[in-house]
Amino acid sequence: AAFDVSRQTFRLEKYPEYKAGRSATPDEFRGQIDITKEVLGALGITVLAEAGFEADDVIATLATQAEDEGYRVLVVTGDRDSLQL
């Protein structure tokens, strides 16, 4: 499972208007992130987050590496930004 660390990413540094029209993350969602990470950890699911990168970037990198190694990759997400993966 991959999570964003913050909205400060390499894309924002290069293009300050990146996601400028996005609304703030709802407090209700923000409060669930740590709990979700704890549950995933308890289930033995690896949780990844890398400063400066979005979760999409982490997933895309891992998917590309796995495909290069001959694995079949299935990305499961509700994030519409990840549809190109």
C-alpha positions, 0 to 999 in steps of 0.5 A: 500500500502506498500513501502520499507524505505531503503535497510538497512533491518534485512536480510542485517544485517544477510547476507551482500550479500543479494541482492548484485547483484541488481542494484541501484533504477533508479532516475526516479522511486525514484522521483515518490515514494513521489508523489505516496504516496500522491495520495494514501493518497488522495484516502484514501488508507493506506500507510505503511512502516517500517524501517528495513523491506521490503514492502514484509515483511509488506505485508506478515505479514498483509496477514497472520494476515488477513487470520488468521482472516478468510479474503480472501487475494489478493496481487496485485503487480508487484514485482516478489519477492512477488510471494511466497505470 
